[in-house]
C-alpha cells in the first residue's frame, strides 16, 4: 500500500538522523535572517509558516518547501534556510534539486549540522554522482567514529547500505540492458501520488492520493486518503479520469490489488485491523468490498499487496507479521479446494531480505514473480526485481530489472497487461510530483512522447578516478596462494569494488532453510551462490577484512571463513586484508 510505502520511504530518509519530523528542521533565527532589507521581515513570516506546516506531517512538506523557496528569494545567504530547503527536497522531491542548497548551507556554516555530510551524500546519489556520494558517506562515518557525533552511531550501517547501493547503481548503469520506459501519457499523473496501475477490460485502474483543500487527510502521513480511479484511452492518451465509487465510505485508504475471476477481485482496506485484504466485486457499477481473506489476515499485522495467477490456485501477498526476515515479507497460500486455502507460508530467504519487500505481482501463467525490494542489489530505495519458476516449482534467485526501469529513487507496483506491456510507479526526478505512473516504451513509439526526464546516460555520470597501488594475497579453496602484482593503476574507486563476506556452508546439493538453520542461528541474511557446481552460503557485505573477521568469529559457525569478492565475483578465501599503498 502506498500508505505503507510512502511512510516507510519518508521515515527512511527522515529518521536516519535519529530525530522526529519537527526536530529535523534547523531553526532560522530572526536576528540572522532579517539583516536590513524591509522585505526580509515579510519573508521571515513565510519561514515561520513553512516550519509550522512541516511539523504537521509528510503531506504538508511540499507547501512548506514552496514557502521556504519564497523566503530564499529575499535572503539566500542564510545557512539554516538553505539546509531546510535541501531537506524538504530530499523528502518531497525532486530529490536531485537538494544538492545546491545543502552545499550552500555547508559553505555558509561548515559545522551547521551533524548530518550535513550524510544529506549531501544523499543529494549526490540522487544526481547519479556516486563517487562524490561515497566520499561524503565516508566522511560522515569518520565524523561519527572520531567521537564528534557518537550519538549518531545508527547512521554507520545506513551509510554502508547507501555506499553499497552506489556501487550497485554504478554496475547496473554500466551494464544497461533493461527495457526503455516512458511516463504515462494523458491525465493520469498529477502533483500527487499515483501508483498501482492495472489494465482490466481495456481500462486503466490506479490508486491516487489526490485531493482538494479542505478534504480529510490520513492521520498516518497527513496526505489525502488513497482512492481508486479509472481512466479510458482516447487517441492513444489515457484520459477521462474518474473516481470509483465503493461501499466503504470516506476516510479510508483502499485500492484494487488483483483480479481472481471474472467478477472477483482482491482489495486492500485500511479500516480493518492494521490494513487487511478483502474479496470484492462490482454491483451496479459500484465496487462492493465483501468478505475478508481470513486465511491470510492477521490481527496484529498489515497485509497489503496481493496477486493471483490466471489459474487461481495460488495467492502471493505482502505482510509485516513478526516471523518475517525483514519489516515486510512476501508470503503465499495455495488453494486446497474451491473454498479452502493453505496456511500462509513465507516465500523464503532467497527472496525476502532483512530490509523491505513489497508490491508482489505474479505473471498470468504463474511462471514469473515480480516484487519491489530495498534489499538484494538495489541501486537505491525500492527497486523492482523478478524471479522465474524452476522445473521443480521452486523460485529462482531474484534479478534486478536494471536501469532505466529502476532508478536511485523508489520504483514500485509493477504490473503487466494482457499483452505483456509493463506499468509501474516511481518517484524519480522528472515526474509531475510524488509517485507517477510509467510504462514500457514500445519500439514503434514516436519521438514526441514524454520521455523519462533527467535520467542520465552512462556517459553523463562523472566519477573521479584515483590512482592507487595495491597488493592482494588470496588463498583459493585449493589452498593455492594467488598473488596479484602490485602496480599503480587508474581505476574508478578501486577500493570500493572489493567486498568481504563470511561463508558458513557449502554443499553439492542445494540446502533447505532447516539445514542452514542447524548451522547458523543468527539474524544475518544468508545469500546463496552457485559456484563451480557448489552451493555456497554467505553472510554480510563488509568493506574491510577486520569487520568480516570479527563477524566470522562471533557468528556461531566454527568452520566459517572470510571470502573476498570483486564486482560480485568470488575471488577466493581471504587470509588477510588487501592493502592500498
Secondary structure in CASP SS format (residue, H / E / C, confidence):
PFRMAT SS
TARGET T0000
AUTHOR 0000-0000-0000
METHOD secondary structure of the structure
MODEL  1
X C 1.00
X H 1.00
X H 1.00
X H 1.00
X H 1.00
X H 1.00
X H 1.00
X H 1.00
X H 1.00
X H 1.00
X H 1.00
X H 1.00
X H 1.00
X H 1.00
X H 1.00
X H 1.00
X H 1.00
X C 1.00
X C 1.00
X C 1.00
X H 1.00
X H 1.00
X H 1.00
X H 1.00
X C 1.00
X C 1.00
X C 1.00
X C 1.00
X C 1.00
X H 1.00
X H 1.00
X H 1.00
X H 1.00
X C 1.00
X C 1.00
X C 1.00
X C 1.00
X C 1.00
X H 1.00
X H 1.00
X H 1.00
X H 1.00
X H 1.00
X H 1.00
X H 1.00
X H 1.00
X H 1.00
X H 1.00
X H 1.00
X H 1.00
X H 1.00
X H 1.00
X H 1.00
X H 1.00
X H 1.00
X H 1.00
X C 1.00
X H 1.00
X H 1.00
X H 1.00
X H 1.00
X H 1.00
X H 1.00
X H 1.00
X H 1.00
X H 1.00
X H 1.00
X H 1.00
X H 1.00
X H 1.00
X H 1.00
X H 1.00
X C 1.00
X C 1.00
X C 1.00
X C 1.00
X C 1.00
X C 1.00
X H 1.00
X H 1.00
X H 1.00
X H 1.00
X H 1.00
X H 1.00
X H 1.00
X H 1.00
X H 1.00
X H 1.00
X H 1.00
X H 1.00
X H 1.00
X H 1.00
X C 1.00
X C 1.00
X H 1.00
X H 1.00
X H 1.00
X H 1.00
X H 1.00
X H 1.00
X H 1.00
X H 1.00
X H 1.00
X H 1.00
X H 1.00
X H 1.00
X H 1.00
X H 1.00
X C 1.00
X C 1.00
X C 1.00
X C 1.00
X C 1.00
X C 1.00
X C 1.00
X H 1.00
X H 1.00
X H 1.00
X H 1.00
X H 1.00
X H 1.00
X H 1.00
X H 1.00
X H 1.00
X H 1.00
X H 1.00
X C 1.00
X C 1.00
X C 1.00
X H 1.00
X H 1.00
X H 1.00
X H 1.00
X H 1.00
X H 1.00
X H 1.00
X H 1.00
X H 1.00
X H 1.00
X H 1.00
X H 1.00
X H 1.00
X H 1.00
X H 1.00
X H 1.00
X C 1.00
X C 1.00
X C 1.00
X C 1.00
X H 1.00
X H 1.00
X H 1.00
X C 1.00
X C 1.00
X H 1.00
X H 1.00
X H 1.00
X H 1.00
X H 1.00
X H 1.00
X H 1.00
X H 1.00
X H 1.00
X H 1.00
X H 1.00
X H 1.00
X H 1.00
X H 1.00
X H 1.00
X H 1.00
X H 1.00
X H 1.00
X H 1.00
X H 1.00
X C 1.00
X C 1.00
X C 1.00
X C 1.00
X C 1.00
X C 1.00
X E 1.00
X E 1.00
X E 1.00
X C 1.00
X C 1.00
X E 1.00
X C 1.00
X C 1.00
X C 1.00
X C 1.00
X C 1.00
X C 1.00
X C 1.00
X E 1.00
X E 1.00
X E 1.00
X E 1.00
X E 1.00
X E 1.00
X E 1.00
X C 1.00
X C 1.00
X E 1.00
X E 1.00
X E 1.00
X E 1.00
X E 1.00
X E 1.00
X C 1.00
X C 1.00
X C 1.00
X C 1.00
X C 1.00
X C 1.00
X C 1.00
X C 1.00
X E 1.00
X C 1.00
X C 1.00
X C 1.00
X C 1.00
X C 1.00
X C 1.00
X E 1.00
X C 1.00
X C 1.00
X E 1.00
X E 1.00
X E 1.00
X E 1.00
X E 1.00
X E 1.00
X E 1.00
X E 1.00
X C 1.00
X C 1.00
X E 1.00
X E 1.00
X E 1.00
X E 1.00
X E 1.00
X E 1.00
X E 1.00
X C 1.00
X C 1.00
X E 1.00
X C 1.00
X C 1.00
X C 1.00
X C 1.00
X C 1.00
X C 1.00
X C 1.00
X E 1.00
X E 1.00
X E 1.00
X E 1.00
X E 1.00
X E 1.00
X E 1.00
X E 1.00
X C 1.00
X C 1.00
X E 1.00
X E 1.00
X E 1.00
X E 1.00
X E 1.00
X E 1.00
X C 1.00
X C 1.00
X C 1.00
X C 1.00
X C 1.00
X C 1.00
X E 1.00
X E 1.00
X E 1.00
X E 1.00
X E 1.00
X E 1.00
X E 1.00
X E 1.00
X C 1.00
X C 1.00
X E 1.00
X E 1.00
X E 1.00
X E 1.00
X E 1.00
X E 1.00
X E 1.00
X C 1.00
X C 1.00
X C 1.00
X C 1.00
X C 1.00
X C 1.00
X C 1.00
X C 1.00
X C 1.00
X C 1.00
X E 1.00
X E 1.00
X E 1.00
X E 1.00
X E 1.00
X C 1.00
X C 1.00
X C 1.00
X C 1.00
X C 1.00
X C 1.00
X E 1.00
X E 1.00
X E 1.00
X E 1.00
X E 1.00
X E 1.00
X C 1.00
X C 1.00
X C 1.00
X C 1.00
X C 1.00
X C 1.00
X C 1.00
X C 1.00
X E 1.00
X E 1.00
X E 1.00
X E 1.00
X E 1.00
X E 1.00
X E 1.00
X E 1.00
X C 1.00
X C 1.00
X C 1.00
X C 1.00
X C 1.00
X E 1.00
X C 1.00
X C 1.00
X C 1.00
X E 1.00
X E 1.00
X C 1.00
X C 1.00
X C 1.00
X C 1.00
X C 1.00
X C 1.00
X C 1.00
X C 1.00
X C 1.00
X E 1.00
X E 1.00
X E 1.00
X E 1.00
X E 1.00
X E 1.00
X E 1.00
X C 1.00
X C 1.00
X C 1.00
X C 1.00
X C 1.00
X E 1.00
X E 1.00
X E 1.00
X E 1.00
X E 1.00
X E 1.00
X C 1.00
X C 1.00
X C 1.00
X C 1.00
X C 1.00
X C 1.00
X C 1.00
X C 1.00
X C 1.00
X E 1.00
X E 1.00
X E 1.00
X E 1.00
X E 1.00
X E 1.00
X E 1.00
X C 1.00
X C 1.00
X C 1.00
X C 1.00
X C 1.00
X E 1.00
X C 1.00
X C 1.00
X C 1.00
X E 1.00
X E 1.00
X C 1.00
X C 1.00
X C 1.00
X C 1.00
X C 1.00
X C 1.00
X C 1.00
X C 1.00
X C 1.00
X C 1.00
X E 1.00
X E 1.00
X E 1.00
X E 1.00
X E 1.00
X E 1.00
X C 1.00
X C 1.00
X C 1.00
X C 1.00
X C 1.00
X E 1.00
X E 1.00
X E 1.00
X E 1.00
X E 1.00
X C 1.00
X C 1.00
X C 1.00
X C 1.00
X C 1.00
X C 1.00
X C 1.00
X C 1.00
X C 1.00
X E 1.00
X E 1.00
X E 1.00
X E 1.00
X E 1.00
X C 1.00
X C 1.00
X C 1.00
X C 1.00
X C 1.00
X C 1.00
X C 1.00
X C 1.00
X C 1.00
X C 1.00
X E 1.00
X C 1.00
X C 1.00
X C 1.00
X C 1.00
X C 1.00
X C 1.00
X H 1.00
X H 1.00
X H 1.00
X C 1.00
X C 1.00
X C 1.00
X C 1.00
X C 1.00
X E 1.00
X E 1.00
X E 1.00
X C 1.00
X E 1.00
X E 1.00
X E 1.00
X E 1.00
X E 1.00
X E 1.00
X C 1.00
X C 1.00
X C 1.00
X C 1.00
X C 1.00
X E 1.00
X E 1.00
X E 1.00
X E 1.00
X C 1.00
X C 1.00
X C 1.00
X C 1.00
X E 1.00
X E 1.00
X E 1.00
X C 1.00
X C 1.00
X H 1.00
X H 1.00
X H 1.00
X H 1.00
X E 1.00
X E 1.00
X E 1.00
X E 1.00
X E 1.00
X E 1.00
X E 1.00
X E 1.00
X E 1.00
X E 1.00
X C 1.00
X C 1.00
X C 1.00
X C 1.00
X C 1.00
X H 1.00
X H 1.00
X H 1.00
X H 1.00
X H 1.00
X H 1.00
X H 1.00
X C 1.00
X C 1.00
X C 1.00
X C 1.00
X C 1.00
X C 1.00
X E 1.00
X E 1.00
X E 1.00
X E 1.00
X E 1.00
X E 1.00
X C 1.00
X C 1.00
X E 1.00
X E 1.00
X E 1.00
X E 1.00
X E 1.00
X E 1.00
X E 1.00
X E 1.00
X E 1.00
X C 1.00
X C 1.00
X H 1.00
X H 1.00
X H 1.00
X H 1.00
X H 1.00
X H 1.00
X H 1.00
X H 1.00
X H 1.00
X H 1.00
X C 1.00
X C 1.00
X C 1.00
X C 1.00
X C 1.00
X C 1.00
X E 1.00
X E 1.00
X E 1.00
X E 1.00
X E 1.00
X E 1.00
X C 1.00
X C 1.00
X E 1.00
X E 1.00
X E 1.00
X E 1.00
X E 1.00
X C 1.00
X C 1.00
X C 1.00
X C 1.00
X C 1.00
X E 1.00
X E 1.00
X C 1.00
END
